[in-house]
């Protein structure tokens, strides 16, 4: 009998110059330990985004985001958005 498992992990994590973070999560379906299918989910998080705690559910990536989103980066991003509006 075959054993099927599903594994989800962050496969890409890119910090852009304006402080936004691009995240790609991959979900692999494995049959007897061999990947038979993969799906991808992507999003971009703005500095200090409230969704970050949900999307970045791995402490390693949450810590990187917290370090990248300094008060200066958040203020610069907000000023850029206000100027674009």
N, CA, C and O of each residue as an XYZ file, in Angstrom:
340
protein
N       0.840     -1.179      0.000
C       0.000      0.000      0.000
C       0.886      1.244      0.000
O       1.862      1.321      0.746
N       0.545      2.191     -0.824
C       1.317      3.436     -0.941
C       0.984      4.397      0.188
O      -0.141      4.433      0.687
N       1.976      5.169      0.576
C       1.787      6.196      1.599
C       1.923      7.561      0.929
O       2.938      7.862      0.301
N       0.884      8.377      1.073
C       0.879      9.727      0.512
C       1.067     10.730      1.641
O       0.453     10.605      2.701
N       1.914     11.719      1.409
C       2.108     12.803      2.372
C       2.138     14.129      1.626
O       2.372     14.185      0.419
N       1.894     15.189      2.378
C       1.896     16.536      1.807
C       2.808     17.405      2.665
O       2.699     17.410      3.891
N       3.696     18.128      2.024
C       4.652     18.984      2.728
C       4.573     20.388      2.138
O       4.660     20.561      0.922
N       4.408     21.395      3.006
C       4.372     22.789      2.569
C       5.549     23.530      3.198
O       5.824     23.388      4.390
N       6.239     24.323      2.375
C       7.400     25.061      2.860
C       7.594     26.327      2.022
O       7.093     26.425      0.901
N       8.325     27.289      2.580
C       8.649     28.514      1.849
C       9.817     28.194      0.927
O      10.897     27.815      1.382
N       9.589     28.351     -0.377
C      10.620     27.992     -1.350
C      11.315     29.214     -1.950
O      12.384     29.083     -2.547
N      10.724     30.395     -1.800
C      11.382     31.638     -2.219
C      11.036     32.728     -1.220
O       9.910     32.811     -0.729
N      12.025     33.561     -0.929
C      11.860     34.659      0.030
C      12.781     35.769     -0.436
O      13.996     35.686     -0.253
N      12.216     36.810     -1.038
C      13.019     37.881     -1.631
C      12.642     39.231     -1.038
O      11.475     39.622     -1.058
N      13.634     39.941     -0.511
C      13.399     41.287     -0.002
C      13.735     42.265     -1.117
O      14.859     42.290     -1.618
N      12.756     43.067     -1.497
C      12.925     44.031     -2.579
C      13.491     45.337     -2.026
O      13.414     45.579     -0.822
N      14.061     46.185     -2.891
C      14.672     47.441     -2.421
C      13.718     48.341     -1.626
O      14.160     49.065     -0.734
N      12.418     48.305     -1.936
C      11.475     49.165     -1.214
C      10.983     48.541      0.089
O      10.123     49.114      0.757
N      11.512     47.381      0.460
C      11.139     46.743      1.717
C      10.067     45.683      1.587
O       9.826     44.940      2.538
N       9.418     45.590      0.439
C       8.416     44.541      0.235
C       9.115     43.183      0.190
O      10.264     43.072     -0.237
N       8.404     42.165      0.633
C       8.963     40.818      0.645
C       8.101     39.915     -0.225
O       6.897     39.785     -0.006
N       8.726     39.300     -1.204
C       8.048     38.331     -2.059
C       8.208     36.943     -1.464
O       9.316     36.513     -1.141
N       7.086     36.248     -1.323
C       7.092     34.922     -0.713
C       6.453     33.926     -1.675
O       5.400     34.196     -2.253
N       7.096     32.777     -1.840
C       6.475     31.679     -2.581
C       6.487     30.460     -1.675
O       7.532     30.055     -1.164
N       5.305     29.880     -1.487
C       5.202     28.631     -0.743
C       4.952     27.501     -1.732
O       4.179     27.645     -2.678
N       5.608     26.391     -1.502
C       5.449     25.206     -2.330
C       4.792     24.117     -1.493
O       5.150     23.905     -0.334
N       3.835     23.437     -2.091
C       3.232     22.265     -1.474
C       3.562     21.069     -2.353
O       3.148     21.004     -3.510
N       4.302     20.134     -1.802
C       4.665     18.911     -2.515
C       3.790     17.765     -2.035
O       3.562     17.604     -0.836
N       3.305     16.977     -2.973
C       2.600     15.740     -2.659
C       3.585     14.608     -2.937
O       4.135     14.496     -4.033
N       3.791     13.782     -1.930
C       4.750     12.686     -2.059
C       4.039     11.338     -1.986
O       3.111     11.148     -1.199
N       4.488     10.424     -2.811
C       4.010      9.042     -2.779
C       5.222      8.185     -2.442
O       6.178      8.106     -3.213
N       5.165      7.555     -1.295
C       6.281      6.741     -0.813
C       7.595      7.530     -0.802
O       8.652      6.993     -1.133
N       7.518      8.814     -0.417
C       8.699      9.653     -0.288
C       9.189     10.304     -1.562
O      10.201     11.004     -1.541
N       8.492     10.092     -2.681
C       8.888     10.673     -3.961
C       7.866     11.736     -4.361
O       6.663     11.475     -4.351
N       8.342     12.937     -4.713
C       7.441     14.022     -5.112
C       6.738     13.632     -6.410
O       7.381     13.322     -7.413
N       5.396     13.653     -6.370
C       4.623     13.348     -7.576
C       3.862     14.565     -8.082
O       3.344     14.565     -9.199
N       3.798     15.614     -7.242
C       3.091     16.828     -7.644
C       3.542     17.990     -6.764
O       3.865     17.813     -5.590
N       3.557     19.183     -7.361
C       3.876     20.399     -6.605
C       2.929     21.507     -7.030
O       2.594     21.636     -8.207
N       2.500     22.307     -6.060
C       1.720     23.507     -6.359
C       2.404     24.679     -5.668
O       3.145     24.507     -4.700
N       2.137     25.875     -6.190
C       2.796     27.077     -5.679
C       1.766     28.137     -5.319
O       0.725     28.265     -5.963
N       2.082     28.892     -4.276
C       1.259     30.025     -3.855
C       2.224     31.175     -3.616
O       3.260     31.004     -2.973
N       1.879     32.345     -4.135
C       2.764     33.517     -4.013
C       2.016     34.711     -3.424
O       0.797     34.829     -3.546
N       2.779     35.585     -2.786
C       2.242     36.869     -2.344
C       3.405     37.835     -2.148
O       4.565     37.430     -2.082
N       3.074     39.105     -2.056
C       4.055     40.144     -1.734
C       3.549     40.852     -0.488
O       2.408     41.312     -0.442
N       4.397     40.934      0.507
C       4.047     41.590      1.764
C       4.683     42.971      1.815
O       5.893     43.113      1.639
N       3.865     43.981      2.054
C       4.370     45.341      2.240
C       5.014     45.430      3.625
O       4.676     44.646      4.513
N       5.932     46.371      3.819
C       6.548     46.522      5.136
C       5.501     46.671      6.240
O       4.565     47.463      6.138
N       5.690     45.891      7.286
C       4.813     45.898      8.452
C       3.405     45.398      8.133
O       2.450     45.796      8.799
N       3.259     44.542      7.138
C       1.949     44.009      6.749
C       1.373     43.149      7.872
O       2.075     42.308      8.433
N       0.083     43.361      8.204
C      -0.520     42.561      9.272
C      -0.615     41.071      8.928
O      -0.675     40.237      9.832
N      -0.629     40.726      7.642
C      -0.726     39.327      7.229
C       0.588     38.577      7.410
O       0.620     37.352      7.295
N       1.655     39.285      7.687
C       2.983     38.661      7.762
C       3.030     37.537      8.786
O       3.680     36.519      8.546
N       2.364     37.692      9.912
C       2.418     36.653     10.943
C       1.749     35.364     10.485
O       2.087     34.284     10.969
N       0.805     35.471      9.558
C       0.134     34.278      9.032
C       0.968     33.656      7.916
O       1.189     32.445      7.899
N       1.424     34.485      6.993
C       2.184     33.993      5.841
C       3.552     33.468      6.268
O       3.983     32.407      5.818
N       4.224     34.208      7.129
C       5.569     33.826      7.574
C       5.467     33.032      8.869
O       5.933     33.470      9.921
N       4.852     31.861      8.775
C       4.603     31.055      9.961
C       5.839     30.317     10.474
O       5.784     29.668     11.518
N       6.944     30.413      9.753
C       8.197     29.821     10.217
C       9.011     30.921     10.911
O       9.258     31.967     10.311
N       9.429     30.702     12.161
C      10.134     31.744     12.920
C      11.365     32.318     12.217
O      11.663     33.504     12.364
N      12.071     31.502     11.467
C      13.270     31.957     10.759
C      12.937     33.106      9.816
O      13.618     34.132      9.822
N      11.889     32.941      9.002
C      11.512     33.968      8.030
C      10.851     35.167      8.710
O      11.032     36.302      8.267
N      10.098     34.932      9.764
C       9.489     36.038     10.506
C      10.575     36.931     11.110
O      10.426     38.152     11.144
N      11.656     36.330     11.582
C      12.761     37.105     12.161
C      13.471     37.934     11.093
O      13.867     39.070     11.354
N      13.636     37.380      9.898
C      14.268     38.135      8.811
C      13.398     39.326      8.431
O      13.905     40.431      8.235
N      12.085     39.105      8.327
C      11.169     40.203      7.986
C      11.216     41.285      9.058
O      11.249     42.473      8.739
N      11.220     40.885     10.315
C      11.272     41.862     11.410
C      12.558     42.680     11.350
O      12.543     43.879     11.626
N      13.666     42.041     10.992
C      14.938     42.763     10.886
C      14.956     43.691      9.675
O      15.542     44.772      9.725
N      14.315     43.268      8.594
C      14.295     44.086      7.370
C      13.364     45.286      7.499
O      13.622     46.346      6.928
N      12.284     45.113      8.252
C      11.284     46.180      8.362
C      11.602     47.099      9.541
O      10.888     47.115     10.543
N      12.663     47.845      9.406
C      13.030     48.822     10.424
C      12.037     49.984     10.366
O      11.334     50.137      9.367
N      11.966     50.801     11.413
C      11.078     51.965     11.361
C      11.376     52.868     10.163
O      10.462     53.462      9.590
N      12.644     52.971      9.787
C      13.013     53.807      8.636
C      12.455     53.232      7.331
O      11.959     53.978      6.486
N      12.534     51.918      7.168
C      12.015     51.263      5.956
C      10.501     51.419      5.885
O       9.953     51.703      4.820
N       9.831     51.234      7.010
C       8.369     51.373      7.045
C       7.968     52.801      6.697
O       7.051     53.006      5.901
N       8.641     53.793      7.283
C       8.323     55.200      7.007
C       8.581     55.544      5.545
O       7.782     56.248      4.928
N       9.678     55.062      4.986
C       9.992     55.338      3.575
C       8.958     54.702      2.656
O       8.559     55.311      1.663
N       8.518     53.491      2.972
C       7.507     52.821      2.151
C       6.178     53.577      2.223
O       5.522     53.783      1.202
N       5.785     53.988      3.429
C       4.530     54.730      3.583
C       4.594     56.062      2.846
O       3.602     56.478      2.248
N       5.730     56.732      2.878
C       5.887     57.997      2.151
C       5.806     57.762      0.648
O       5.199     58.556     -0.072
N       6.403     56.694      0.176
C       6.354     56.349     -1.247
C       4.909     56.078     -1.681
O       4.494     56.512     -2.755
N       4.151     55.369     -0.856
C       2.759     55.064     -1.185
C       1.896     56.325     -1.166
O       1.008     56.483     -2.004
N       2.154     57.218     -0.217
C       1.395     58.470     -0.139
C       1.686     59.350     -1.345
O       0.790     60.014     -1.866
N       2.928     59.355     -1.782
C       3.314     60.161     -2.937
C       2.693     59.607     -4.220
O       2.344     60.370     -5.121
N       2.557     58.295     -4.303
C       1.986     57.661     -5.503
C       0.475     57.844     -5.584
O      -0.107     57.741     -6.664
N      -0.157     58.111     -4.457
C      -1.631     58.231     -4.431
C      -2.135     59.544     -4.953
O      -3.345     59.771     -4.986
